[in-house]
């Protein structure tokens, strides 16, 4: 069993928080009594990198680690206590922490960091459905996946097809799209799981969030991958084939999008796509400023950043 007290973790997380950031948010100066801000922090493909990369790593010496991320999150929460913290999958697999604790360590630390939701990536199935079932209760946040049907498996009821949250007076809808597991995961590790077409599910779910729940902003947590050289479902394809999805927070392809990418949807409106590479080295931030003087709560400003 993995044990690390919240006090010790937060103490570790505070070692560099004050030194990593300075100044106000990019949108803070724009705010007025008629404006509300939504802040979204996002990660993906951490792959059990609880500790920083070693000093002799050729690409990321001393970078990453959950304590550094927690310090950034804690600092940013001082500016916006109601921010959203989301993960786009593959938080499992990649270091001995996963081999020893089966994902318990990752979920406990993500919970202490205050994650609001996460999607399932393909590596969350590396120990099979039973393996994920054995550790999922350590997560104090929901798992959102819209195109995996677990109704005939041990994971029935463990995940949610979508979430509706409210932050700073803004109603936020969140849904999740996972990649097909065939060719990535041993068939026995997802036996009984029904995979649903991500484009069809995205259209149905975003319509539900927009028209039934009246969400002002709709976020897709995706582990499909950013883009491919064919028609395989990807973040770019989802952006182009949907109408109400505003933001796609992606994973799987380990793509660093700095700044985030804009893609036009079916209504010729911008969809913002973000992804932060891999290994937990970077943390993404999106800020959306809304004009709340009207019922529609129109977006008046948009910024993205990678830390």
Secondary structure, 3 states (H helix, E strand, C coil): CCCCCHHHHHHHHCCCHHHHCCCCCCCHHHCCCCEEEEEEEEECCCCCCCCCCCCCCCCCCCCCCHHHHHHHHHHHHHHCCCCEEEECCCCCCCCHHHHHHCCHHHHHHHHHHCCCEECCCHHHHCCHHHHHHHHHHHCCCEEECCCEECCCCCCCCCEECEEEEEECCEEEEEEEEECCCECCECHHHHCCCEECCHHHHHHHHHHHHHHHCCCCEEEEEEECCCCCCCCCCCHHHHHHHCCCCCEEECCCCCCECCCCEEEECCCCCEEEEECECCCCCCCEEEEEEEECCCCCCEEEEEEEEEC
